[in-house]
Amino acid sequence: MSKTAAKSSNQSPVTGIIKDTLIIFAITLVAGGILGFVYELTKAPIEKQKLQKQADACSEVFLVNDGEGNYVIPEPLDFERINVNQSARTAVAEVMDTKADITDVYEARNMDDELYGYVIEVTTKEGYGGDIRLYMGVTLDGRLKGISILEIHETPGLGMRAPEVLVPQFRDRKGPEFTVTKSGAVGENEIDAITSATITSKAVTRGVNYGMKYFEELTKGGDEQ
């Protein structure tokens, strides 16, 4: 037996464990460094994409018909997240029996930095399959310009049709409160329910009403917290 072989066979178990541990540590260190580098490299583009998606969702609720069947932004708008007004939030919760909450608010300003309206995010727990989260755009005169459903977990083919059936009905409507009908909407404040999905229709509509009430309280004034 050679000297080298003898040394190898006489290596203690502790030495082997230490060696293996050092190898694993080195691999982990290198892998961590690579992941950290990739994260830093992609962080800015991901954040930019996130902000753009957010801005697009905000813009969507202010689209108007250009007279040729196309929905466009009437003027360029900037959106800035602001704190939810806690006094307005509390006031709404006290008078509305809807299981909902105001979860985010944005100011919409035009290119002259004048306040154009608000994007209000409402999360309602009254959906048939779970929470429904939506954006709604309200101009300063209290007109609902539109809504966008951000999250929904309703029944496929029924409540999941809310974006195609309910969303268009909320375009450019004057509130402050909307009601659901199953016989065909004829009034300014009526929303035609999705066939066989009345619970979803009511959940979305009551969520919108909740947001409209928040807008009403918000524009009364009060400190933002």
N, C-alpha and C positions, 0 to 999 in steps of 0.2 A: 504493500500500500504506500502510495506517495505521501509526502509531508502535507501537500495541499489537501488531499483527500482526508488525511487524518485530522487536520484542523477543522475541515468542514463537518466531519462526523462528530467531533467533540464540541461543536458550537452549542452553547446552552440555549434552552427554550426561551429564556428571558431575552437573550440577544436577538433571537429570531422575531419575537413579538415587537421589540423596539424597532427593528429594521422595517417590518411590515407596516407599523404605525407611522413611521416617517415617510414611507412611500405613499400611503393613503393620504397623509397630511399634505404632501407636496402636490398630489393630484387634485385634492380638494381646493388647495390654494390657487392653483393654475386655473381650474374650472371657475372658481369664484371670481377671479380677476377677469376672465373672458366674459362671464355673464354681466359683471359690473360695467365693462367697456361697452357691451352691446346695449345695455340699458341706457347708459348715458348717450349713446349714439342715436337711439330711437326715441328717447324721452321727449325731445323738442317736437319732432314730427307728429308723435302721438297726441301730445297736448294741443298742437295746432289743429289737428284733425278733429279732436274733441270739441274745441272751441268753435270750429266751423260748423260742425254738426249741430251744436247748441244754437248758433246764430241762425242756421237754416230753419230749425224747428221754431224759433221765435218769429222769424220772418213769415213762416207759413200761415200763422194765425192772423196776419194782417193783409193777406192777399185780397185783391179786388178784381172783379170782372172788367176787362178792358172794352167790353161791348162786342167783342168778336169771339167770345167763348173761352178766352185765355185768362188765367188768373195771374196777376202780376202785383209786385209791390208798388203802391202809388208813389212812393218817394223813398230814397235810400234812408235806412234807419240804422242806428247803432243801439245795441242793447247792453245794459249794465245791471248786473245783479245787485239788488239792494236787500237790506234786512227786512224780514217779514215784520210788519207793524203789529206789535204784540197787543196793543189796546184794541185795534181793529179786529185782530184775530179772536180775541176774547169776546168782543161784542157779538161777532158772528156766531160763535159757539153757543152763546147764551140764548139766541133767538131762533136758531135753526136746529131742527131735530135730525138733520142729516149726519150720518156717520162718515164725516169727511174732515179734511184739514188742509190748510194753506201751507204747502211745503216749499215753495220758492216764489220769488217775485223779481221781475226785471223792469226797469224803466226803458221805454222806447223813445229815443230822441232823434230828431231830424238833423240834417246837415248843419243847421244853424244852432244846434244844441238846444232846441226848444223841445219841451216835453210833448210827445205825441200821444202817449198812452202807456198802458202797462201790459206785460205778459204775466199772467197769474197761473201758477201751477197748483192744481188741486189733486189730492189723492183721496178717493172715496173707497170705503170698505163695503159698499153695498152691492158690488158686482156678484153675479151668480157663481163665478168661479174664483173670486178673490179680488184683490185691489185693482182699481182702475185709476191710472194716473194720466192726467191730461193738461195741456197748455191751453189757455184761452187769451185772446188779444182783445183788449177793451180800450177804445179811444177816450179822450178826456170828456167827450159829451155823453159818455155812458153807453155807447153803442158797441155791441159785441160784433167784432169783425170776423171772428172764426175761432175754431178750436182744432187741436191736433191731439190725437190719442197716442201717448208715449208708451203705455204699458197696459196690457189687457190679457186676461186669461179665461175668456168665456168659451162656450161650447162652439166647436167648429161648425160652420154652416148656419149658425143661429146668432148668438151674441157676438161672435167674432166678425160679423158683418158690420159692426158698429162704424168702423172707419169709412166704409162705402155708403152706408145708409144714413147714419146719424150725422156724421161730420158735415156733409154738404148742407144739411138743413139749418145749421147754426151760422152760416155765412151771412154777414151784414144784417144782423137782427137787433131790434131794439127791445131790451128787457123791460123791467129788471128781472122778471121771472117767467120761466117757461113751463108748460104743462105737456104731458104725454097723452096722445089720443090714439085709439086703435081704429078709428073710423075715417082716417084721412085728415091731415092738417089743413085747416082753412084760415085760421086766425093768425095774426102776426106772432103771437107767442106760443103757438101750438107746434109740437114736434110729433111726427108720425112714427109710431113704434115699429121696431123690427118685427116682422111676423114671427110669432112663437118665441119671442125673446123680450117680453115686456119688462122683466126684471132688469136686464141689461139696459134697456132703453130708459127706464126710470133712474137707474143708478147714474148714467151719464148725465141725464137732464138735471137731476138733483145736485150732482157735482157742479155743473155749470151754474145753477142757481146759487150755490154756496159761494162760488167765485165772484158772481155778480154782487152778492151781498157784501163780500169783503171789499170790492171796489167801492161800493157806496160808503162803507165805513172809512175806508182809506182816504177818500177825497173829502171827507168831513174835516180832515186835519188830524193832528196828534203827533207826538214824538215817535220816531222810528227807533226801535230797540233791537 
